[in-house]
Amino acid sequence: MPSDVNLDIYRYLNHAHLIQTNPHPAASSVYMQVNSSSMDLNLVQFLSVHGSRSASLCGPMNLQSGFNNLLAFHYAIDLINNNSDPDVSGFKFGGLSIDVCQSEARAATFAFSYTSGTGICGYAGFTELVGPLTAVAYLTDGSAVSARLATVVPDSTVVSPDATAISLSSRAFYPRFLRVVPPDSVQIDALLDVASSYNWSVVSLIHDTTPFGLAGKAAFEAAIARRNGSQSVCMKYIGAGAAGSAISLAEAKAALQSASRMAYVNALIAYLPEQDLRTLLTAVRELGLQGRFVLLGLDSWADKMSVVQGLESAALGAVTLRQTYFTVPDLDRWVAEIGLAPARRKGIPVDWLEEFWQHTLKCRLTGSSVIQTQYATVCDPSGSLPAGALTQNGGTYSTILSAFIAAKAGECGTTATDVCLYRMPAATRLATIYRYISNAQWRVLQGRLGNDSLLFRFTTDGYGDRGYDVLNFVRSGSGYVYNKIGYWRNRYVPQAGQSLATYGPDGSQLAATPSSACPTGVDCGCPGDSGDPLALLPKPDVWDRARTPWGAVLLALTTLGALVTLVAIGFLAYAFPRKVQGTAGTNYLGFACLVGILLIFAINIAFIAHATPVVCTIRRFGLSLVYCIVYASLLVRSVVNWTIYRAAGSPGEGPSFTGLSHPVSLLGLSICICLVSAMLGTEWLILQRPDSVELVAYEGVAWSRCSPSSFYDEGLALSCLYPAGLLVAAVVYSLLSWDADLTDSRQVALGLLFCAGAQLCWGCVSTLTGYKWRDPAIFVANLVAAGAVLLCLYVRKVVQVCRVSREKSSSAEDQNIASGGYPTKSISMDDIKVTS
């Protein structure tokens, strides 16, 4: 929430943002408001009354969480304002609920809009609903929306009834974020305590590779380390690909098959979000692993029948956690007073109430703007909601708790009056509100819950230490139920008279609880992978990329390039003189360059294959060397051309040479230049032996990478700095002789410029993009570089030789083309006698 000083800045940001995005919902309403006293103090709730249909549209109503929590919030506001709780009295609050439809972007848009003082984006004519400076605290729905809201209003107090993400515990990023439920890291301790009570010293862990799953994995490792080796976890996880994506059935099966090979491990922790739990249970059923594991689930599973419906046989015996809560009978009576008549709506928007009414009574309201045509029965508009229309659960209880604990800010220390809070200096108001709320404690609805009332307060880490009910999914008669077998609050306490029920493959209850411990004398590392969780992920075959359409096209192109190079070598070797008698020339350099081009095409095979020790050796040693062979030949050739041009004084005049102008000498000089690259490559192989590869989780597979993975691509680019220097020097010398009547210099320069562009591109792509683009980038760059030199120099030379042969040129012209490949007026080194 902005201060008075920053209000104009927020308003400016708000309007700039709204011009770009304005997410209109499918339903007409976006908020519900209850007015407060003249002091105008408000609690603002961001929740998902509806689900998300798309990035900009709301979907169906969330009956079990969204709308239920909306009613619970305004029920709590009513109690506060009517002084119905002796522990929270003497002040009044308004309530504003904003529907964000499970969209972080929508939540951020509405938050910017609200804090700017212009109302809600696209609604109420951009007029204030409640002033942003009157907001005492913000109540948020879910971890993602809570994280976004806590960054939009970093100075305000944000309280969440249900956000459990471990990342929200960071005080550096979320300094004034509080939650009435424990984070997932506390659930981890609870599950491990439950496992310890049944002597399960070794368990398997399945999680995905989203930030949620990776944070859970890290928290499990830390929890195990704190237990000083009394319990070990064989880490197994599912690669879910891009963050936020659902796991696939194949990934779930791979994880289960790997875990099932450990015969001594029978306890399996499913650290997965709710939407992925059914995928895991489906994999259990399809693999016939019912009864193989005792599954342990988080409160994302809890007592939800929607998770196990149709998959009960796979879930039998599962142990889950549920946040401790109690039903509030008075809330049911408050909901029963709601009706469709205006006087009974309690401020609920008509479309929201009518949608809830139809889904609850399984009927349709004719004339409604949100008519539910799937129901055949027509609703009675004068009727009432049945008993139990609102499903009370941990969410409704947490919402009531959040509203009351936020209202504790109104106590202003020892003065229970909203006048105190309203008149508080703006400069210190937000910090003071956070201090009051974070330090508050409250006996939850003591007058209504009696002995079930809980003394609530926040821990120093900013969460409510409420504890968990430990549930066991069992068969009961002809159906299934979640049976409470214990309670956890800092330690696990079994429920008197209740025991853990486990089941065999045939669904019959076992007489004894399965063990999950390392047998004496057995190494309990994960089988086949020494405990490495990456071994669980599917590994691509070495030649998988070659079997893809794009891989086949690239291989066809590099094969074609190699064949053209071989044809050029054979043709030019036949067309050129068998020996050079006492003359100077660059014949041998030309053939050396052609061999280098052929090797560039050949080394592409190493970049279409996935990494293996052999492939990594070829890449690290060979890529720089093959480029050096080409660039060294062209560099020496460019220097010779430049020397001829400079010595000649003007085009067409013949210079004189002594010393190293013999073809063999020039070839030897080129080889010496290449030996430097070979030495550097050998040193790299000695210092970093390529006898192993590293596996990296990438897009749901264990991607093989040359070691060290963290610096391999950069190292490969650095290894090509030496040939890059040769390239630059060759370009400079060929450009210096550009104006000569030696067209060879121009063609060399053109081919080398293509090489420079290709090498620069693959250097950037292979170090800055995703793994799947890196090797193909080098492959394509090699095609471009080798192809450019081949076309500019040697295909052109073949064409010239053929044309001269057809024209039956003189022997002098034949000799000239054989040595330099230029027209009869060109200067060729073969015209220069060697003098020593």
Secondary structure, DSSP 8 states (H G I E B T S, - for coil): ---TTTHHHHHHHHHHHHHH-----SSS--EEEE---TT--EEEEEE-SEEESSSS-EEEE-IIIIIHHHHHHHHHHHHHHTT-BTTB-S---EEEEEE-TT-HHHHHHHHHHHHTTS-BTTBGGG--SS-GGGEEEEEE-SHHHHHHHHHHSTTS-EEESS---GGGG-TTT-TTEEESS--HHHHHHHHHHHHHHTTB-EEEEEE-SSHHHHHHHHHHHHHHHHTTTSSEEEE------STT----HHHHHHHHHHHHT-TT--EEEEE--HHHHHHHHHHHHHTT-TTT-EEEE-TTTTT-HHHHTT-HHHHTT-EEEEE-----HHHHHHHHT--SSGGGSTT--HHHHHHHHHHHHT-B-TT-TT--TT--SB--TT----TT-S---HHHHHHHHHHHHHHGGGGTTT---HHHHHTS-HHHHHHHHHHHHHH-EEETTHHHHGGG--EEEB-TTSBB---EEEEEEEEETTEEEEEEEEEESSSEEE-TT-----B-TTS-B-SS---B---TT---S-TTTTT-GGGGS----TTTGGGSHHHHHHHHHHHHHHHHHHHHHHHHHHHS-S--SSB---HHHHHHHHHHHHHHHHHTHHHHS---HHHHHHHHHHHHHHHHHHHHHHHHHHHHHHHHHHHHSSTT----EESTTSHHHHHHHHHHHHHHHHHHHHHHHHHS--S-EEEEEETTEEEEEESSTTTHHHHHHHHTHHHHHHHHHHHHHHHHTTTSS-HHHHHHHHHHHHHHHHHHHHHHHHHHS-HHHHHHHHHHHHHHHHHHHIIIIIIHHHHHHHHHHHTT--HHHHHHHHHT---TTS--GGGSBEE-
